[in-house]
Structure formats: C-alpha cells, structure tokens
Amino acid sequence: MLYEQEADPQTRVLRSQGGDTGIIDLVLVGNIDQYHLNDLSRKTERCIQRKIRTLIMTTKEFREFRPTLQDRPHFLVWEREGEGGDLRSET
C-alpha cells in the first residue's frame, strides 16, 4: 500500500466540481512516494475510466490552502489522528 512503505500521508481530500468531468482531484498531505503514487494512479485510471490529478502538499502548505478549499465542493477521505495529523485546527 502507498502509505505503508516510504510515504507518510496525513490527509487525503477529494474535490468535486459538480457534474462528472471525468477528472478526480486528489490532495495528499505528507511525505508521499511519488513513484508509487503515479503507478497506482495509472492503474486506477484504467479501472475507473477517469483521470486522477494529484496534488501533494506539506502540512504547512495545506493549512495555507485550506481556506481556498473550503469554498469548493470537497470531502475528506481519510485523516491520521495524533502527532499533528489533525489539519482542521489552526494551531
């Protein structure tokens, strides 16, 4: 699995723009293994017949980006608890 090897994601967010555009935007926060992410994205794209666009951010970058994200349709897929994994707080 992607996050059990070299990656250490803290949050995954999917964003939707309303109707089915054929594109899935995936925001990942943490130390992500880009090679495995690209491999899994390509395989998944073939299975679901949709394109996947990924954006990898640090915790600090995500906290700065969060106000922009709040104005757009999205949902939280997974968030790690503990050790600063809660990116919803402003601290």
Phi, psi and omega in degrees: 000151185302316186269003178262350182261254186269352184265157179219065183289146178255329184212145172231130180232132172258143180236139180236143179256021179108250181295171181284105179269350184084005181235133176247122176266126181237120178258124179244135180243124179133192180271101187253136175282103186300322181298311180293323178299313180297319179298312180294323179296315179299316180296317181293319179304318179295321182288319186261355180055046176220154174273144177243122175255127181249146174227120180254130182228155169280168178301317180297315179300319181294320179298324177287328183278336187309316179301323177294318181295324182297335180275359183239151176297131180196168170211148179281125180272315183200145176216131178283136179265151177083165178048043177076012181287343181279103183269003180281335181278155182271000185282000000 
